[in-house]
Amino acid sequence: MLPFWVTGAAAGIVSLHLIQKLLFPYFWHDLKYLLKVIKYGLTVEIYRLRGKIFTVLDRFVKQAERQPNKPFILYEGAVHTYQDVDRRSNRVAQVFLQQGALEKGDTVALLMSNEPDFIHVWFGVAKLGCVVAFLNFNIRSRSLLHCISSCESKILIVGADMLGTLEEILPSLQKDIGIWVMTKDCTLPRVNTLLDKLEAASEDCVPVNLRSANNLKSSVLYIFTSGTTGLPKAAVISHLQILKGAAGLWAFGATADDTVYITLPLYHSAASLLGIGGCIELGATCVLRKKFSCSQFWSDCKKYNVTVIQYIGELCRYLCNQPVKEREKDHKVRLAVGNGVRSDVWREFLGRFGDIKMCEFYGATEGNICFMNHTGKIGSVGRTNFFYKLFFPFDLIKYDFKKDEPIRNRHGWCEKVKKGEAGLLISKVNAKNPFFGYAGSKKHTEKKLLCAVFKKGDIYFNTGDLMVQDQENFLYFWDRIGDTYRWKGENVATTEVSDVIGMLDFIQEANVYGVPVPDHEGKVGMVSVILKPNKSLDLEQMYEQVVTYLPGYACPLFLRLQETMEMTGTFKQQKFRLVREGFNPSAITDPLYFLYSSKKSYVPLTKELHDKILSGQLKL
């Protein structure tokens, strides 16, 4: 018979275990995740205390030395090893070093689609100590020119498939910007060719001191986000932010043995920092695709033995909307890392495509706060606890939707929402969690900051996102506020769209907003317009204007013609009621129109057309 103290101890342990399961069901999940965060933070801090700044680029060079023959990028059947990418990026660096075209600290704007040379050029100019600006290849005209100039680019490098876009902006491009294209010859004026020079360039390393960083907080990238003032803003990305982004796959449990499938555009931080940076951190292999393809997605996963995929919510929905095929679970994918997937699509995706761990996360490109759903709770973007808030202090505050601003009490302070209520997510700015802001005008940076929130002197980053925290401390994305909405995985600035529409000679005023559509992620664009006196609405010209000057995802699909424009008490355009009313022709007496691509015009939005949109017969 066992001694009494043994049985007592066993009973105590079992009781503690049951209490933990009942009262603290996520204790071990939280502890494991927290220890990973602490471990990575300590590693970075130890390097700093030793006076050695170790960047993701340094990590890549070390990986190329340690495993030169391991595949780094698989692209359209070609294999690019770590050594291959290192050597070709050296060639890029050598070309510009020999040309004397770049100096440490210069900015290089990169207009390229997904291809290995995007990474070669990125790494090559980074080895010279240059800041790289990733340009969204969907934007056109004035917006693209603004992006190039706002980050004070010294050189613009353009992919071979982007020459048409270059030709459009070339007459208006600043004369002091050097232009290079990834071809062997080009007839455009002022343009230098790069491909022919790469073939003749040396593969030798350029001096290490050119790329060496003195501070983890120094700028290394510009990634553009939708600007609430009408044009994209260049978010300043530091070495510290890249290190944090590159640790994401590791934090979710990916290893060096994984193969990561990237179909998202590399100009996005998700693909470049989390995807490419994550592979470098792990020493893993990346399968890079030019663009996402529903029909080829799973066949690619099987062909390349993919184990980790990156997604946005729309991507998962597209895959679920494909016709069911045999053996859809016959693949090796074990992790799906991304954001923005709805709960119903999440469940359908898992039920249809197998036992895949969905690793949902939240994080703005320029933000100083990130959440990671390390438990797999469906619908949640992450989870918080007392210890997490010690390292990354944040709050959810009350927000006035009609005034479009945080609510302040009679003392002038903001107020926190209760659990279960939607509140504006704000993150404290301090030395450990800095906000680096935007290149160019300081007013854009200052506009994203909230001061004197809970006391004098405190500063918080305004994410512009509404979140809900439940009783178990899980966080859920609720909506975006202000002058942006999300569609097709992209943030759309309403003021940029309204500016383009306002250029038409018959438009007096344009009010752009996003409206929800059943079974679709985000919100679709809609514009309410009033006409100038004695002018008529030209639907074909309206269509030509938006498709010419806006990327596809930013073109308003719905148009509402009004006689007067309602304003708020602070003389802003009233969007709240318009969003609530939506685009139902049976409920709205104003004329409504739909952007019909096949007819190259806006057409009257009839009840029949409305029903087809809601039923999914007409694809948006």
C-alpha positions in Angstrom: 0.0 0.0 0.0 1.3 3.4 -0.9 2.2 5.9 1.8 -0.4 8.5 2.6 1.8 11.4 1.5 2.2 9.8 -2.0 -1.5 9.5 -2.6 -2.1 13.0 -1.2 0.6 14.5 -3.4 -0.8 12.7 -6.5 -4.3 13.9 -5.6 -3.0 17.4 -5.2 -1.3 17.3 -8.6 -4.4 15.9 -10.3 -6.5 18.6 -8.6 -4.1 21.4 -9.7 -4.2 20.0 -13.2 -8.0 20.0 -13.2 -8.2 23.5 -11.8 -5.7 24.7 -14.4 -7.8 23.1 -17.2 -11.0 24.6 -15.8 -9.8 28.1 -14.8 -6.7 28.6 -17.0 -7.3 26.4 -20.1 -4.7 28.3 -22.2 -2.0 28.5 -19.5 0.5 26.2 -21.3 -0.2 27.7 -24.7 0.4 31.2 -23.3 3.5 30.2 -21.5 5.1 28.5 -24.5 4.4 31.5 -26.7 5.6 34.0 -24.1 8.8 32.1 -23.7 9.4 32.2 -27.4 8.9 36.0 -27.5 11.3 36.4 -24.5 13.9 34.1 -26.1 13.9 36.0 -29.4 14.0 39.3 -27.6 16.9 38.3 -25.4 18.8 37.0 -28.5 18.5 40.4 -30.2 19.4 42.2 -27.0 22.5 40.1 -26.4 23.8 40.9 -29.9 23.1 44.6 -29.2 25.0 44.6 -25.8 27.9 42.9 -27.5 28.0 45.9 -29.9 27.0 43.7 -32.8 24.0 44.5 -34.9 22.9 41.3 -36.6 20.3 42.0 -39.3 18.2 39.7 -41.5 20.5 40.3 -44.4 23.5 39.2 -42.2 21.5 36.1 -41.4 21.0 35.4 -45.1 24.7 35.7 -45.8 25.4 33.3 -42.9 22.8 30.8 -44.3 24.4 31.0 -47.7 27.8 30.2 -46.1 26.4 27.4 -43.9 24.1 25.7 -46.5 25.2 27.0 -49.9 23.5 24.3 -52.0 20.2 24.2 -50.2 17.3 25.5 -52.4 16.2 29.0 -51.2 13.7 29.9 -54.0 11.8 27.6 -56.3 10.3 29.6 -59.2 8.6 28.3 -62.4 10.6 25.1 -62.3 14.0 26.7 -61.6 15.9 26.2 -58.4 17.8 29.1 -56.8 20.1 28.0 -54.0 21.1 30.2 -51.1 24.5 30.5 -52.8 22.9 31.4 -56.1 20.9 34.2 -54.6 23.8 35.5 -52.6 26.1 35.6 -55.7 23.5 37.2 -58.0 22.7 39.8 -55.4 26.5 40.4 -55.2 26.4 41.1 -59.0 23.7 43.7 -58.5 25.7 45.4 -55.8 28.8 45.3 -57.9 27.1 46.9 -60.9 25.9 49.9 -58.9 29.2 50.1 -57.0 31.2 50.2 -60.2 28.8 52.7 -61.8 29.1 55.0 -58.8 25.4 55.3 -59.0 24.6 54.7 -55.3 25.9 55.6 -51.9 25.1 54.2 -48.5 21.8 55.7 -47.3 20.4 56.3 -50.8 16.8 55.2 -51.6 16.2 52.7 -54.4 12.6 52.3 -55.6 11.7 48.9 -56.8 8.8 48.3 -59.3 8.8 44.6 -59.9 6.4 41.7 -59.7 7.0 38.4 -58.0 10.2 36.9 -59.4 13.6 35.9 -58.1 15.2 39.1 -59.4 13.0 41.1 -57.0 14.9 39.4 -54.2 18.3 39.7 -56.0 17.9 43.4 -56.5 16.5 44.0 -53.0 19.4 42.1 -51.3 21.9 43.6 -53.8 21.2 47.2 -53.1 20.8 46.5 -49.4 24.4 45.2 -49.4 25.4 48.7 -50.4 23.6 50.1 -47.4 20.7 51.5 -49.4 17.1 51.8 -48.3 14.7 49.9 -50.7 11.2 51.2 -51.4 8.7 48.5 -52.5 6.3 50.0 -55.0 2.8 48.5 -55.5 2.7 47.5 -59.2 -1.1 47.9 -59.3 -1.0 51.7 -58.8 -0.8 54.1 -61.7 -0.2 57.6 -62.8 -0.2 60.3 -60.1 -0.1 57.8 -57.2 2.9 56.0 -58.5 4.8 59.2 -59.2 4.0 60.4 -55.7 5.3 57.1 -54.2 8.6 57.5 -56.1 9.1 61.1 -55.1 7.9 60.9 -51.5 10.7 58.6 -50.4 13.3 60.7 -52.3 14.3 57.9 -54.6 17.7 58.2 -56.3 17.2 55.3 -58.6 14.1 53.5 -59.9 14.5 49.8 -60.9 11.8 48.4 -63.1 11.0 44.8 -64.0 10.8 43.7 -67.6 7.0 43.1 -67.3 6.5 46.7 -66.0 7.8 48.6 -69.0 4.3 49.7 -70.0 3.8 51.3 -66.6 7.2 53.0 -66.8 6.4 54.4 -70.3 3.2 56.0 -68.9 5.0 57.9 -66.1 8.3 58.6 -67.8 7.4 62.0 -69.2 6.5 63.2 -65.7 9.2 61.4 -63.8 11.8 63.7 -62.1 14.8 64.2 -64.3 17.4 63.6 -61.5 16.1 60.0 -60.9 18.2 57.3 -62.5 16.1 54.6 -64.3 17.2 51.0 -64.7 15.2 48.2 -66.3 15.7 44.4 -66.0 16.3 43.9 -69.7 19.4 43.7 -72.0 18.2 46.5 -74.3 15.5 49.3 -74.2 14.5 52.0 -76.6 12.9 54.3 -74.0 14.8 57.6 -73.3 16.8 58.1 -70.1 16.7 54.3 -69.4 19.7 52.2 -68.4 19.6 48.4 -68.8 20.7 46.1 -66.0 20.4 42.5 -67.2 23.3 42.8 -69.6 25.5 44.4 -67.0 24.7 41.7 -64.4 26.1 39.0 -66.8 29.4 40.8 -66.9 29.6 41.7 -63.2 31.7 40.1 -60.5 30.2 37.7 -58.0 32.6 38.9 -55.3 31.2 40.3 -52.1 31.2 44.1 -51.7 32.8 45.5 -48.5 30.8 44.4 -45.5 31.0 47.8 -43.9 28.7 49.2 -46.6 25.7 47.2 -45.3 26.7 47.2 -41.6 24.0 48.8 -39.3 24.8 51.0 -36.4 21.4 50.9 -35.0 18.5 48.4 -35.2 16.1 51.4 -35.4 17.7 52.7 -38.6 15.6 52.7 -41.8 16.1 49.8 -44.3 12.8 49.6 -46.2 9.8 51.8 -47.3 6.5 49.9 -47.7 3.6 51.9 -48.9 0.2 51.9 -47.1 -3.0 53.6 -48.0 -3.0 57.2 -47.2 -6.0 58.8 -45.5 -5.0 62.1 -47.1 -5.5 60.7 -50.6 -2.2 59.2 -51.6 -0.1 56.3 -50.4 2.3 56.8 -47.5 5.8 55.4 -47.2 5.9 53.5 -43.9 9.4 53.5 -42.5 10.6 49.9 -41.8 13.6 49.5 -39.5 15.9 46.5 -39.0 14.1 45.9 -35.8 10.7 45.5 -37.5 12.2 43.2 -40.1 13.7 41.0 -37.4 10.3 40.8 -35.7 8.5 40.0 -38.9 11.1 37.3 -39.9 10.5 35.6 -36.5 6.8 35.0 -37.3 7.0 31.7 -39.0 9.4 30.4 -36.3 7.0 31.6 -33.6 4.2 29.6 -35.2 6.3 26.4 -35.2 7.8 26.4 -38.7 11.3 24.8 -39.1 14.2 24.6 -41.5 12.7 21.5 -43.0 9.6 23.4 -44.2 8.8 24.5 -47.7 6.9 27.8 -47.7 4.5 28.7 -50.6 4.3 32.5 -51.3 1.7 33.7 -53.8 1.1 37.1 -52.2 2.9 40.1 -53.8 6.4 40.8 -52.5 5.7 44.5 -52.1 3.5 43.5 -49.1 5.1 43.1 -45.7 3.4 39.7 -45.3 5.2 38.2 -48.3 8.5 40.0 -48.0 9.1 40.2 -44.2 7.1 37.3 -42.9 7.5 35.1 -46.0 11.0 35.7 -47.4 12.4 37.0 -44.1 10.9 34.0 -42.3 12.5 31.5 -44.6 15.9 33.2 -44.1 15.5 33.1 -40.3 14.7 29.4 -40.5 17.0 28.5 -43.4 13.9 27.1 -45.1 12.9 26.9 -48.8 10.4 29.2 -50.5 8.2 28.4 -53.5 7.5 31.7 -55.1 4.7 32.2 -57.6 4.2 35.1 -60.0 0.6 35.6 -58.9 -2.0 33.6 -57.0 -3.9 31.0 -59.0 -6.9 29.1 -57.6 -6.6 26.3 -60.2 -2.9 25.7 -59.6 -2.7 26.3 -55.8 -3.1 22.7 -54.6 -1.3 21.1 -57.5 1.7 23.4 -56.7 1.5 22.4 -53.1 1.7 18.7 -54.1 4.4 19.2 -56.8 6.8 21.1 -54.5 5.9 19.2 -51.2 4.7 22.5 -49.6 4.3 22.4 -45.9 3.5 26.0 -45.0 1.2 28.4 -47.0 0.6 32.1 -46.6 -2.9 33.5 -47.1 -5.2 36.5 -46.7 -8.9 35.9 -46.1 -9.9 36.3 -49.7 -7.4 33.7 -50.8 -9.0 31.1 -48.5 -12.5 32.0 -49.7 -11.4 31.7 -53.4 -10.1 28.2 -52.7 -13.3 27.2 -50.9 -15.3 28.5 -53.9 -13.5 26.2 -56.3 -15.4 23.0 -57.5 -14.7 20.1 -55.2 -12.1 17.6 -56.5 -11.0 14.2 -55.5 -8.2 13.8 -52.9 -8.2 17.4 -51.8 -6.6 16.5 -48.5 -3.8 14.7 -50.3 -1.0 17.2 -49.5 1.6 17.9 -46.9 0.5 21.4 -45.9 0.5 21.6 -42.1 0.6 25.4 -41.4 -1.4 28.2 -42.9 -0.1 31.7 -41.8 -2.0 34.9 -42.6 -4.8 37.2 -41.6 -8.3 38.3 -42.5 -10.2 34.9 -42.8 -13.8 34.8 -41.6 -14.9 32.2 -39.1 -17.2 30.4 -41.6 -14.5 30.3 -44.3 -12.0 29.1 -41.6 -14.2 26.2 -40.7 -15.0 25.3 -44.3 -11.3 25.5 -45.2 -10.3 23.0 -42.5 -13.2 20.7 -43.2 -12.5 20.5 -46.8 -8.7 20.6 -47.1 -7.6 18.7 -44.0 -5.8 19.0 -40.7 -4.0 22.3 -41.2 -3.1 24.6 -38.3 -4.5 28.0 -39.1 -2.0 30.6 -37.8 -4.0 33.9 -37.8 -2.2 37.1 -36.8 -2.8 40.8 -36.7 -0.3 43.6 -37.4 -0.2 46.8 -39.4 2.8 47.3 -41.7 3.9 50.5 -39.8 2.4 49.5 -36.4 4.2 48.7 -33.2 1.7 46.0 -32.0 1.2 42.4 -33.2 -1.1 39.6 -32.1 -0.7 36.0 -33.0 -3.3 33.3 -32.6 -1.1 30.6 -31.1 -4.1 28.5 -29.8 -6.0 28.0 -33.1 -9.2 29.6 -31.7 -11.4 30.0 -34.8 -12.1 33.6 -35.7 -9.6 35.2 -33.3 -6.6 37.2 -34.5 -4.7 36.5 -31.3 -4.8 36.4 -27.5 -3.5 38.6 -24.8 -2.7 38.2 -21.1 -1.2 40.2 -18.2 2.4 39.3 -19.2 1.9 40.1 -22.9 0.6 43.6 -22.0 3.7 44.2 -19.9 5.9 43.8 -23.0 3.4 45.3 -25.5 1.0 47.7 -23.8 -2.2 48.4 -25.7 -5.8 49.2 -25.0 -9.2 49.3 -26.7 -10.9 52.7 -26.2 -14.4 54.0 -26.9 -15.0 55.5 -30.3 -17.6 57.9 -31.6 -18.6 56.6 -35.1 -20.6 59.6 -36.1 -17.9 62.1 -35.2 -15.2 59.7 -36.3 -13.0 60.2 -33.3 -12.2 58.7 -29.9 -14.6 59.6 -27.1 -13.1 61.7 -24.3 -14.7 62.2 -20.9 -15.3 65.5 -19.2 -11.7 65.5 -18.0 -10.4 65.1 -21.5 -9.2 61.5 -21.1 -10.1 58.5 -23.3 -12.0 55.6 -21.8 -11.5 51.9 -22.1 -14.3 49.6 -23.4 -15.5 46.6 -21.4 -14.8 43.1 -22.6 -17.2 42.1 -25.4 -17.5 45.7 -26.6 -15.8 47.0 -29.8 -13.1 49.6 -29.2 -10.4 51.4 -31.1 -7.0 49.5 -30.8 -4.2 51.8 -29.6 -0.7 50.8 -28.8 1.6 52.6 -26.4 4.7 54.2 -28.0 7.9 53.8 -26.0 11.6 53.0 -26.4 10.9 49.2 -26.6 7.9 49.6 -29.0 8.7 52.7 -31.2 6.6 54.0 -34.0 8.9 54.9 -36.9 6.3 56.8 -38.9 6.3 57.7 -42.6 8.8 59.2 -45.0 8.2 62.7 -46.1 5.8 65.1 -44.4 5.8 64.8 -40.5 2.1 65.6 -40.4 1.3 62.0 -41.7 3.3 60.6 -38.8 1.8 62.9 -36.2 -1.8 62.2 -37.5 -1.3 58.5 -36.5 -0.5 59.3 -32.9 -2.9 60.0 -30.0 -1.5 62.1 -27.2 -2.7 62.6 -23.6 -4.9 59.5 -23.8 -5.0 58.4 -20.2 -2.6 61.0 -18.7 -0.4 63.9 -19.7 2.6 62.9 -21.8 1.5 59.5 -22.9 1.6 58.7 -26.6 -0.3 55.9 -28.4 -0.2 54.6 -32.0 -3.7 54.7 -33.5 -4.2 51.5 -35.5 -7.4 52.7 -37.1 -8.9 49.3 -36.3 -11.8 48.3 -34.1 -11.3 45.2 -32.1 -13.2 43.2 -29.5 -11.7 41.3 -26.5 -13.8 38.5 -25.1 -14.0 37.1 -21.6 -11.2 34.6 -22.3 -8.9 37.5 -23.6 -9.1 36.4 -27.3 -9.1 39.4 -29.7 -11.3 39.7 -32.8 -11.1 42.1 -35.7 -14.3 44.1 -35.9 -13.9 46.9 -38.5 -11.8 49.7 -39.9 -12.5 53.3 -39.1 -12.2 56.6 -40.9 -11.2 57.0 -44.5 -10.0 53.5 -45.5 -11.6 50.1 -46.1 -10.3 46.7 -47.1 -11.1 44.9 -50.4 -9.4 42.0 -52.2 -6.8 42.0 -49.5 -5.8 45.6 -50.0 -6.4 48.8 -48.0 -8.2 51.4 -50.1 -7.9 55.1 -49.3 -11.3 56.7 -49.9 -9.8 60.2 -50.5 -7.5 58.9 -53.2 -10.6 57.4 -55.0 -12.7 60.5 -54.5 -9.8 62.7 -55.8 -9.7 60.7 -59.1 -13.5 60.9 -59.6 -13.5 64.6 -58.7 -11.3 65.3 -61.7 -14.3 64.7 -64.0 -15.8 67.9 -65.2 -19.4 66.9 -64.3 -18.7 65.9 -60.7 -19.3 68.5 -58.0 -18.5 66.2 -55.0 -17.7 62.5 -54.5 -18.1 60.6 -51.2 -16.4 57.2 -51.2 -17.0 54.5 -48.7 -17.0 50.7 -48.3 -20.1 48.6 -48.0 -20.3 44.9 -46.9 -21.4 42.2 -49.3 -22.6 38.8 -48.0 -20.0 36.0 -48.2 -17.2 38.4 -49.1 -14.2 39.5 -47.1 -13.9 43.2 -46.3 -16.0 45.9 -48.0 -16.6 46.7 -51.6 -16.1 50.3 -52.8 -19.1 52.5 -53.4 -19.2 56.2 -54.3 -22.0 58.7 -53.8 -21.8 61.7 -56.2 -23.5 65.0 -56.8 -23.3 66.7 -60.2 -22.3 70.2 -61.1 -25.2 72.5 -62.2 -26.5 71.8 -65.7 -24.3 68.8 -66.1 -25.3 65.2 -66.7 -23.8 61.9 -65.5 -21.6 60.2 -68.2 -21.5 56.6 -67.1 -19.0 55.5 -69.7 -16.6 58.3 -68.9 -16.9 57.6 -65.2 -15.9 53.9 -66.0 -12.9 55.0 -68.1 -11.8 57.4 -65.4 -11.7 54.9 -62.5 -10.2 51.9 -64.5 -7.5 54.2 -66.0 -6.3 55.9 -62.8 -7.1 53.4 -60.1 -5.9 49.9 -59.4 -8.6 47.3 -59.9 -9.3 46.7 -56.2 -9.9 50.5 -55.6 -12.5 51.0 -58.4 -15.9 51.6 -56.8 -18.2 48.9 -58.0 -21.4 50.8 -56.9 -22.4 54.4 -57.8 -25.1 56.4 -56.1 -26.4 59.7 -57.5 -27.6 62.2 -54.9 -28.9 65.8 -55.1 -27.2 66.9 -51.9 -24.3 65.6 -49.8 -25.0 65.2 -46.1 -22.2 66.5 -43.7 -21.3 65.8 -40.1 -21.3 68.3 -37.3 -17.5 68.8 -38.0 -18.1 69.4 -41.7 -16.9 66.0 -42.9 -18.8 64.0 -45.4 -21.4 61.7 -43.7 -20.5 58.1 -44.5 -22.2 56.3 -41.5 -25.7 56.4 -42.9 -24.6 55.6 -46.5 -22.7 52.5 -45.3 -25.8 51.3 -43.4 -28.1 51.8 -46.4 -25.7 49.9 -48.7 -26.7 49.3 -52.3 -30.2 47.8 -52.3 -32.2 49.4 -55.1 -35.4 48.3 -53.4 -34.6 50.3 -50.3 -32.9 53.4 -51.9 -34.7 55.9 -54.0 -31.6 57.5 -55.4 -30.4 56.2 -58.8 -27.9 53.3 -58.3 -25.4 52.0 -60.8 -23.0 49.0 -61.0 -19.5 48.8 -62.7 -20.0 46.2 -65.4 -16.6 45.4 -66.7 -17.8 43.4 -69.8 -19.9 46.4 -70.9 -17.1 48.9 -70.1 -19.5 51.2 -68.3 -21.5 51.7 -65.1 -25.1 50.3 -65.7 -28.3 50.9 -63.7 -28.4 48.6 -60.7 -31.7 46.7 -61.0 -33.3 44.4 -58.5 -32.4 41.5 -60.8 -28.7 42.5 -60.9 -28.7 43.1 -57.2 -30.1 39.6 -56.6 -27.4 38.1 -58.8 -24.7 39.8 -56.8 -26.1 38.6 -53.5 -26.5 35.0 -54.7 -23.0 34.9 -56.1 -24.1 34.4 -59.7 -22.3 37.7 -60.6 -18.7 37.6 -59.4 -17.3 40.8 -57.8 
